[in-house]
Amino acid sequence: MTVSMRAGYQGTGPGPITPDGCAVELYARLPVGDEPDIVAGAVPKGARLLELGCGAGRMTHPLVERGFAVTAVDESQDMLDRVRGARTVRSAIEALDLGERFDVVMLASFLVHAGDPDVRRGLLRTCVRHLAEGGCVLFQREGEDWHERVPRERVDPAGFTVRLVSAEPVGDGVNSVRARYVFPDATWTQTFLSRPLTREQFEGALAEAGLRVDRYLTEDRTWVRAVAGPGPGEAGER
Ligand SMILES: C[S@@+](CC[C@H](N)C(=O)[O-])C[C@H]1O[C@@H](n2cnc3c(N)ncnc32)[C@H](O)[C@@H]1O
């Protein structure tokens, strides 16, 4: 499978770069935070979990350690080569059709903010296509003011700095976002397209795909548990 860069996405720095501009060596280094605990707290123990856009396994590995049976999907073979303990599948998420259903489908890393609405619809259709009855989809979305508080910088205790350099409008409600990761021995940048979504817009996109928010898992509402079914606005119309 040959994959070329996605339009509007770019990355610089040592090692291979994925079509959406992520540096494989960077993602293999980035430490995981409380994400696996958030996931583990929202789903049944030992669930079958489909992780979409797994990267180098930053979240996959702690989820496997917690006893989840993870199928990890990414379009980058360089990323998948770093994943251990999970079944790996190389595919564009939009095109994925495993003919199987999972207790949990996870679309993290803000992928739901895809600049192209057709790509976003494709991602959401894949979530629904692989969702078992009674299962849930976990989303990680951006904080609602993330594109306004730019530039900003965070020094990570692990010894690197991440700087959100700019978020420039490129039309149709989409921003071109540039991030820079500075380590003592290397620097990586990623430029990507992101469509900010208000809570209403996010919930509307889910409803269009046949999903509804079950609950927000974090105070900042960036982690979301969704299930199959009509959104609150549609419930009375059926
Ligand atoms: C920002 S990285 C995050 C990786 C991992 N979720 C993490 O948190 O460390 C995004 C990953 O998703 C993959 N990706 C992005 N869009 C994709 C798509 N449409 N289909 C398949 N993989 C995709 C990229 O190749 C990359 O490995």
Ligand as a Chemical Component Dictionary entry (heavy atoms), coordinates in Angstrom:
data_LIG
# 
_chem_comp.id                   LIG 
_chem_comp.type                 NON-POLYMER 
_chem_comp.pdbx_formal_charge   0 
_chem_comp.three_letter_code    LIG 
# 
loop_
_chem_comp_atom.comp_id 
_chem_comp_atom.atom_id 
_chem_comp_atom.alt_atom_id 
_chem_comp_atom.type_symbol 
_chem_comp_atom.charge 
_chem_comp_atom.model_Cartn_x 
_chem_comp_atom.model_Cartn_y 
_chem_comp_atom.model_Cartn_z 
_chem_comp_atom.pdbx_ordinal 
LIG C1  C1  C 0  -1.224 12.179 16.259 1  
LIG S1  S1  S 1  -0.793 10.508 15.944 2  
LIG C2  C2  C 0  -1.377 9.779  17.449 3  
LIG C3  C3  C 0  -0.995 8.355  17.641 4  
LIG C4  C4  C 0  -1.554 7.721  18.907 5  
LIG N1  N1  N 0  -3.026 7.728  18.907 6  
LIG C5  C5  C 0  -1.040 8.441  20.131 7  
LIG O1  O1  O 0  -1.838 9.072  20.822 8  
LIG O2  O2  O -1 0.153  8.361  20.393 9  
LIG C6  C6  C 0  -2.041 10.097 14.739 10 
LIG C7  C7  C 0  -1.865 8.701  14.128 11 
LIG O3  O3  O 0  -3.031 8.412  13.391 12 
LIG C8  C8  C 0  -2.679 7.949  12.098 13 
LIG N2  N2  N 0  -3.749 8.437  11.201 14 
LIG C9  C9  C 0  -4.191 9.706  11.067 15 
LIG N3  N3  N 0  -5.219 9.764  10.210 16 
LIG C10 C10 C 0  -5.418 8.485  9.780  17 
LIG C11 C11 C 0  -6.360 7.881  8.910  18 
LIG N4  N4  N 0  -7.302 8.618  8.300  19 
LIG N5  N5  N 0  -6.286 6.552  8.695  20 
LIG C12 C12 C 0  -5.342 5.804  9.319  21 
LIG N6  N6  N 0  -4.433 6.300  10.175 22 
LIG C13 C13 C 0  -4.473 7.638  10.412 23 
LIG C14 C14 C 0  -1.332 8.543  11.792 24 
LIG O4  O4  O 0  -0.625 7.744  10.872 25 
LIG C15 C15 C 0  -0.693 8.586  13.182 26 
LIG O5  O5  O 0  0.021  7.429  13.459 27 
# 
loop_
_chem_comp_bond.comp_id 
_chem_comp_bond.atom_id_1 
_chem_comp_bond.atom_id_2 
_chem_comp_bond.value_order 
_chem_comp_bond.pdbx_ordinal 
LIG C1  S1  SING 1  
LIG S1  C2  SING 2  
LIG S1  C6  SING 3  
LIG C2  C3  SING 4  
LIG C3  C4  SING 5  
LIG C4  N1  SING 6  
LIG C4  C5  SING 7  
LIG C5  O1  DOUB 8  
LIG C5  O2  SING 9  
LIG C6  C7  SING 10 
LIG C7  O3  SING 11 
LIG C7  C15 SING 12 
LIG O3  C8  SING 13 
LIG C8  N2  SING 14 
LIG C8  C14 SING 15 
LIG N2  C9  SING 16 
LIG N2  C13 SING 17 
LIG C9  N3  DOUB 18 
LIG N3  C10 SING 19 
LIG C10 C11 SING 20 
LIG C10 C13 DOUB 21 
LIG C11 N4  SING 22 
LIG C11 N5  DOUB 23 
LIG N5  C12 SING 24 
LIG C12 N6  DOUB 25 
LIG N6  C13 SING 26 
LIG C14 O4  SING 27 
LIG C14 C15 SING 28 
LIG C15 O5  SING 29 
# 
